[in-house]
Amino acid sequence: MRDPNQKLLREIIVVVVLKLVALVALWMAFVQDRQVPVSGEEAAGRLLMDRGTRQ
């Protein structure tokens, strides 16, 4: 009979790999090609904005 610890370790590895595959699939489906155009002036303006006026 196999050691229960080996079986548990194998099951944990399988679950982690499946979760990573699902995460990569979701990223490829929804995030990979998305870009937000930001100019240098706009970025500088947001960084230098007073905290009281930040939206």
N, C-alpha and C positions, 0 to 999 in steps of 0.2 A: 504494500500500500504506500502511496506517495505521502510525503510530508505535508501536512496541512498548510504550513508556512509557504511552501513552494507554490501551492495552488492559489493561495491568497495573493502572493506576489504577482503571479501570472495574471490573475483577474484584475488587479489594480493597474498593471501595465496596459492591459487591453483597454480598460476604461479610459485611462489617460490618453492613449493613442487615439481612440475614437473621439474624445473631446477635442483634441488638437485638430483632427481632420475636420470636424464640424466647425470649429472656429475659423480655420483657413477657408473652408467653403463659404461661410458667411462673409468673411472679409472680401473674398474674390467676387462675390455676388453683389455686395452693397457698397464697398469702400474703395476698392482698388483704383478705379478710374475717376473717382470724384476729386475735383480740385476746386479750391476757392481762390479766385483771383484777388490779390491784395497788392496795392502799390506801396512803395517805400514810404511815401508821404502819409498814407493812411495808417500804416503800421506805427510810424513814429508818432503820429497824432494820438493814437490810442495809448501808446506807452507813456507819453508825456501828459496825458489827461489827468486833471485833478480827481482824486477819488470821490469827491462829493458830486461830480458831474457824470461819473461813469454810469452807463445804463445797464 
